[in-house]
Amino acid sequence: MDTSEKQIKRIVLRRMERCGVCHRDFEPDDIHVISRKPDLWMMVVECDECHARNFVAAVLNDGDPDEAQLALRRLSEGSIDPALPSTRTDAPAPRERVSANDVLDMHEFLGSFDGDFARLFGRP
């Protein structure tokens, strides 16, 4: 972690001392940088105890606060990084597990598949 990231995290921690849900004190490891531009950093602060999330935009130097607000709006609407674990309540229901027969079917399909994904997924 570089010095500027440590400084930004320290500022965020000063502003957001504790979780608004369970009141646990935040720690630097609770802050995850999800996007970093020279004038705008997007972060998620997730409570390690109750997993409540807060999205934070840090506008640096002459950054555009309107861009930060738009980015935060997109995050709150669900356009978040798929690498982050989801805690949304409107997530789709879990699907059926993959069975042994599913694996065998895929094995047979791949045995004769020529690798032409354009043809496979192309429109009729």
N, C-alpha and C positions, 0 to 999 in steps of 0.2 A: 504494500500500500504506500503510495507516494505521499509526500508532505502535504500537498494541496488537498488530497482526499481526507487525510487526518484532520486538517483544519476545517473542512466543510462538515465532516461528521461531528466535530466538536461544537460547531455553531448550531447544527440541527439539535444536538443533545441539550444545549442550553435553552433552546426554544421549546423543545418537547421533552420535558424532564421524565415524564412517566406515562404509562398506558392509560388512556381515557376509560378503558373498560375495567381492568383489574387493578390498576394503580401500581403495577410493578415498575420500578425504575428502569429506563432504557439503558442499554450498553452500546458501545460502538459496533459490536458484532450484530446488533439488531438492525443496522442500517445497511441496505444493499443498493448500490448504484446500478440502475438499470439502463441509463442512457447518459452519455457525457459528451457535451459539445463545449467549445471554448467559452460560451457565455450562458449556457443553460445545462444544469445537471438535474436529472430525474432520479428520484430515489424512492424506495419503499422502506418504511420502518415497520417491522413486524414484531409484535410482542412474543417473546419466547415462551411465555406462560399460557396465554389464552389465544394466541395467533391472530389477534386483531391487527389489521393493516391500516397504515396511513401512507398516503402518497404525498411526496414532498418535491417541490420544484425549487431549486436554488438558482436565482438569477444573478449572474456575476457581471462585473464591469458594466458595460453598456447594453446588457441583454434586454430583450423585449419581454416585459411582463405579460403582455397579451399572448405571446407565444407560450409562455409558461402556463397561463390559465387554460389555454386550448389543450395543451398536452395533459394537464391534470384532468380535464373533463374527459378526454379520450380514455385515460386510465380508469377513471371511475365508472365509465360505461362498459368496461370489460375488455378493452383492447390492451391487455397486459401481456407481458412477455410469457410465452408458453413454458419457459423453463422454470418459472416460479410456481410453487404449489398453489393450487386454487383453494380458497376458503369461501367462495361465493355460495350462497344458498340456492341460487337458481341454476346450478350446474346440472347437466343432464344426468339422468339416472344411470347407475352402473349397467353395463351390458353383460350378456351371457359370456361365460368363460369360453376360451378356445378349447375345443375338445381334441382328443387324439385323432378322431376322424377328420376334423378340420385340418390338422397338420398333414395327414396323409393325402387329403385332397390337394392341398397346396403343393406338396412334394410332387405329385403326379402332374399337376399343371406346369410347374417349373421345369419338369423334365423335358417337356416339348415346347416350352416358350422360347421364342427367337429373340427376345429383347426389344421388340418394336412396341414401345409404350405409346407412341403417337397413334398407331393403329388400334391398340388395345383400348385407349381412352378417348380416341377420336370420336367426333360426332358422326352419326350416320348420314 
